[in-house]
Amino acid sequence: MKGSDLFVKCLENEGVEYIFGVPGEEVLDLLDSLSRSNIKFVVTRHEHGAAFMADVYGRLSHRPGVCLSTLGPGATNLITGVADAYLDRAPLVAITGQADQEKTHKEAHQYIDVTGSFRYVTNWNTTIKRADFIPEIVRKAFDIAADAPGAVHIELPEDVAEDETLKVPLQKKVKSHISSPGEEELKKVAGFIKEASMPVILAGNGILREEASPELKDFVDRTGIPVATTFMGKGVIPADSELFLGSVGIHEKDYIMCGIDAADLVICIGFDHVEYSPRFWNPEGLKKIVHIHSDHPEVDSSYLPEFILIGSIKETLRRIAAFCDFKKEIPEYLRRLKSIMQDELASFKDDANFPMKPQKILYDIRKCLSGGDILISDVGAHKLWIGRLFPAYEPNTVIPYFQRCDLYI
């Protein structure tokens, strides 16, 4: 079979349902192969939008979203959306076409070093140099995109897409298992949390990636520890929970509004530095921190955890809850903060002044949407209002971008 036919069969083998992209001459063989596949090719107005659509697909499904472009300007148009998936750890596989390999050592129309361009915005990227390599490369790309997680890139030159091969897709992989910390370590951390007078949980995007919201809610209900979320973590706990303090992500003073300034212990669960730099909420490095995540933390002078629990967030929360024989009382100070946040949104609901206040707009949008409807925000001042005040009641229902996307589709 042709290399492009094998490539599509490998995509089918990985469970790909949609590919978002813009057609081009150098991917015609791949598009021809897709025409005989169950995979739906969604044509977008611009490659920029294709990458962001794949990004959101990955966030919502927890499986790699796939975008496609041709070489040169088509490939470079993907970069902003790919970079967003890379920074926000959304599983994404970008596929780009390329000229025949015989042209790579000399000047050729629209030829640039695409893999070099993608090097710093992907967890892994490569060029397929022989059709026989396709099964291994596709499997590796999807494994890294899903398990790292983040963006990866595969370049498929025209001549490789046309090459004949006898290879077949690799057998379906066995699902990998992420372990949880040991019992003694969990007991120590539970005791450490018990001794804290005002612990606060800072919940991040990692909880959404692992679909660990039910486990977080059970842990919070059991212990009575209040929760502030990052903008990327909105919805991991319902906004109408009495233990929800609000969302942080604006550099200046956000942490005061969510009670982190008064906390003597911050339990960071699924939290990534890119969401809200610790130098803003722990500038002196004096707060005690517990890090619960599937990844090791990026440590600096503002983020030196007392305990680091690496493993499945779902399993860690489930197991540590069994050792928490206490229930904290919510301090009155934190109750007042929560009331201030709620009142700010509701106080403008009947405001008829012009120009309209951001609070009024958000109040009306929230009233029009059901709890499971999805709000997507581009970058700008409005994103800060949405992140800070818009109530999210279910996971993955507020998706704020941290790269400019302009919502091209």
QUINOR-V391145 format. One line per field, one symbol per residue. ss: DSSP state (2 for helix, 1 for strand, 0 for the rest). phi: phi as a letter, one per 20 degrees, with the letter a starting at -180 (. if undefined). A space follows every 10 residues. Layout:
# QUINOR-V391145
ss->???
phi->???
This chain:
# QUINOR-V391145
ss->0122222222 2220000111 1000222222 2222000001 1110002222 2222222222 2000111110 0022222222 2222222200 0111111100 2220000000 0002222222 2001111100 2222222222 2222222200 1111111222 2201000000 0000000000 0022222222 2222200011 1110222220 0022222222 2220011111 2220000000 0001111100 0002222000 0000111110 0022200222 2000000111 1110000001 0010001111 0022222222 2000000000 0222222222 2222220000 0000000222 2222222200 0000111000 2222222220 0000000111 000000000
phi->.fgfffgfff fffenfdccd rcfagfdfff fffffddefe eefdfbfgff ffffgfgffe emcgecccbe flffffffgf fffffffele fbdedcebfg ffefebfbgm ecfffffege ccfabbdeeb ffeggfffff fffffeefeq ecbcddfgff fefebdfcgf gffeffdefd ffffffffff ffffffebfc edecfgfffe ldggffffff ffemefcddf gfegnfcgfe ffeeepcdrf gemgfffdnf fefebdeedm edgffaggfe dbfemeffcd ddaedffeeb febcffccdd qffgffffff ffdeebbfef ffgfffffff fffffffdfd fdfcfffgff fffffffeee fefddddffq gffffffedf fddcfldcde eddfdllfc
